[in-house]
Amino acid sequence: MTWKSHIAIATACAIPFNPALIPAAALGSTAPDWLEWVLRFFGIHVEHRGMTHYLYIPVIIITLSFFIDFQSILFWFGIGYLTHWVADALTPSGVPISQFDNHRIHFFGGKIKTGAFMEYVLAFGFLLLVVSFVKPLDQFNNKDYLNNYYNV
C-alpha cells in the first residue's frame, strides 16, 4: 500500500475516537516504511516488509501505551502502526508475523496491488464511510467534545 492509503485508513480509525490524535495515528501508519529508511541511514540492512513490519511491534507499542501514555499519543501511534500491518496484509507480498516464521500473512488472498485503483477505493472508501457516519467536523465545532481531549 502507498502512504496515502495507510494515512487514510489510520485516519478513519482515529476519527471516531479521538480526532485530535489523527497525526499520531498517521505517523504510526507510515512508521514501518520510514523506519526502514532510518535503519538504512545507520547502515543496518533492512529489506522492505522485513523487521519493521513484524506484528509484535505494534502490539508492544499499544500494550506499553496503557502503562506509560496518559495522553494516548503512543496508543494512537501504535494503532496506526497496526493499521499499516493489516493494510499490507491485503497485498500480494503480505506481511510477516515475526522473525521466527518465514510465512507471510495475506488477508482475503492478498489481492490488492500497491498503487492499484482498488487500493484507493478500499482506503478512501473506508475513510468516506467512517466520515459519513461519524461526522467528525461536527465534533470539531463542539467545544465540550474537544475539551475532553485537550483538557481545556
Backbone torsions as a table, in degrees:
resi	resn	phi	psi	omega
1	MET	NA	154.5	178.3
2	THR	-87.4	165.3	179.7
3	TRP	-61.5	-36.6	179.8
4	LYS	-58.2	-44.2	-179.0
5	SER	-69.3	-42.0	178.6
6	HIS	-59.8	-43.7	-179.8
7	ILE	-66.6	-40.5	179.4
8	ALA	-61.9	-43.2	-178.7
9	ILE	-67.5	-44.3	178.6
10	ALA	-63.9	-39.3	177.5
11	THR	-61.6	-43.7	179.1
12	ALA	-61.5	-33.6	179.1
13	CYS	-75.0	-33.6	-176.2
14	ALA	-83.8	-33.2	-174.2
15	ILE	-51.6	-48.1	-176.1
16	PRO	-67.6	-23.6	-173.5
17	PHE	-101.7	-43.5	-177.8
18	ASN	-160.0	85.1	-178.2
19	PRO	-58.8	-25.7	-179.3
20	ALA	-66.7	-20.5	-177.5
21	LEU	-105.5	19.4	174.2
22	ILE	-57.4	-41.3	178.5
23	PRO	-59.2	-37.0	178.2
24	ALA	-66.5	-42.5	178.5
25	ALA	-65.5	-41.4	-179.9
26	ALA	-64.8	-42.2	177.8
27	LEU	-63.3	-42.6	177.6
28	GLY	-65.2	-33.3	-177.5
29	SER	-69.9	-20.0	177.5
30	THR	-105.3	-7.5	-174.5
31	ALA	-55.9	-43.5	-179.0
32	PRO	-57.4	-31.8	179.9
33	ASP	-81.8	-45.4	-178.6
34	TRP	-73.9	-22.8	174.0
35	LEU	-66.5	-30.0	174.6
36	GLU	-60.6	-43.5	179.1
37	TRP	-63.5	-42.8	-179.8
38	VAL	-61.6	-46.9	-179.6
39	LEU	-63.3	-40.7	177.7
40	ARG	-64.3	-37.0	177.8
41	PHE	-58.9	-36.7	179.4
42	PHE	-88.5	13.0	174.6
43	GLY	81.4	13.8	179.1
44	ILE	-94.3	121.0	-179.3
45	HIS	-72.8	124.1	179.9
46	VAL	-135.2	129.1	174.1
47	GLU	-89.5	154.2	-179.1
48	HIS	-64.2	137.3	-175.1
49	ARG	57.8	41.8	176.0
50	GLY	-106.5	-123.6	-172.3
51	MET	-60.1	-28.9	179.8
52	THR	-78.1	-7.8	-177.9
53	HIS	-107.1	12.5	179.0
54	TYR	-68.4	139.0	-176.4
55	LEU	-62.0	-33.3	-175.5
56	TYR	-69.0	-16.7	-179.9
57	ILE	-64.9	-53.7	178.2
58	PRO	-66.6	-29.9	177.8
59	VAL	-63.9	-42.8	177.9
60	ILE	-65.7	-43.6	-179.9
61	ILE	-59.9	-47.2	-179.0
62	ILE	-64.3	-42.6	179.2
63	THR	-63.3	-45.5	178.4
64	LEU	-61.3	-33.3	-177.6
65	SER	-62.1	-27.0	179.1
66	PHE	-70.9	-20.1	-177.7
67	PHE	-102.4	-29.8	-172.0
68	ILE	-124.6	-1.4	-172.0
69	ASP	-121.2	97.9	-176.7
70	PHE	-87.3	-11.4	179.5
71	GLN	-103.9	1.8	177.3
72	SER	70.8	8.6	179.9
73	ILE	-64.7	-49.1	179.7
74	LEU	-64.8	-38.4	178.4
75	PHE	-58.6	-49.8	-177.4
76	TRP	-71.8	-29.1	170.7
77	PHE	-61.1	-45.4	178.5
78	GLY	-64.0	-39.4	176.8
79	ILE	-63.6	-43.1	176.2
80	GLY	-59.8	-42.7	178.1
81	TYR	-60.5	-43.0	179.6
82	LEU	-65.1	-39.7	177.9
83	THR	-64.0	-32.7	176.0
84	HIS	-61.5	-46.8	-178.9
85	TRP	-61.2	-47.0	-178.8
86	VAL	-63.5	-44.4	-179.2
87	ALA	-63.8	-42.0	178.7
88	ASP	-68.1	-23.5	176.4
89	ALA	-70.3	-14.2	177.3
90	LEU	-82.8	-9.0	-175.6
91	THR	-94.1	161.9	179.3
92	PRO	-60.3	-30.0	179.8
93	SER	-71.7	-28.5	-179.2
94	GLY	66.6	-172.2	-179.6
95	VAL	-140.1	150.2	178.4
96	PRO	-83.5	156.0	173.0
97	ILE	-87.0	-45.7	179.6
98	SER	-159.0	175.8	178.8
99	GLN	-72.3	-12.5	-177.8
100	PHE	-89.6	-0.6	-176.9
101	ASP	-136.1	119.3	-179.3
102	ASN	-79.4	-11.6	-180.0
103	HIS	-69.6	141.9	176.7
104	ARG	-109.7	141.4	-179.4
105	ILE	-85.2	135.1	176.6
106	HIS	-131.1	118.8	175.0
107	PHE	-89.9	139.6	178.4
108	PHE	53.1	35.9	176.8
109	GLY	77.7	5.6	178.8
110	GLY	58.1	50.4	-173.4
111	LYS	-93.5	-10.7	-176.4
112	ILE	-87.6	113.0	-179.6
113	LYS	-84.7	140.2	-179.6
114	THR	-60.1	127.6	178.5
115	GLY	81.9	-1.7	179.9
116	ALA	-79.8	161.9	-177.9
117	PHE	-56.3	-40.8	-177.9
118	MET	-64.5	-29.4	176.0
119	GLU	-60.4	-46.9	-177.6
120	TYR	-71.9	-34.9	175.9
121	VAL	-61.4	-45.7	-179.7
122	LEU	-64.9	-53.2	-174.6
123	ALA	-65.8	-51.7	-176.1
124	PHE	-79.5	-25.0	172.3
125	GLY	-65.6	-41.2	176.4
126	PHE	-62.8	-44.8	178.4
127	LEU	-62.0	-44.8	179.4
128	LEU	-62.8	-40.7	178.7
129	LEU	-61.5	-46.9	-179.9
130	VAL	-64.4	-46.8	-179.7
131	VAL	-61.3	-36.5	179.5
132	SER	-63.4	-36.0	-177.2
133	PHE	-90.5	-32.3	-175.0
134	VAL	-89.7	-33.0	-176.8
135	LYS	53.3	62.5	-175.6
136	PRO	-62.9	-25.8	-179.5
137	LEU	-64.6	-32.6	174.8
138	ASP	-64.8	-35.9	179.7
139	GLN	-66.8	-38.5	179.3
140	PHE	-65.1	-25.3	178.5
141	ASN	-86.4	-7.8	-178.2
142	ASN	-95.5	106.6	-175.2
143	LYS	-61.9	-38.9	179.3
144	ASP	-63.7	-37.7	179.2
145	TYR	-63.1	-46.6	-178.7
146	LEU	-70.0	-32.8	179.3
147	ASN	-60.2	-30.3	177.8
148	ASN	-63.1	-27.6	-177.2
149	TYR	-98.7	-30.9	-177.4
150	TYR	-99.2	-7.1	-177.8
151	ASN	51.9	44.8	-177.3
152	VAL	-80.5	NA	NA
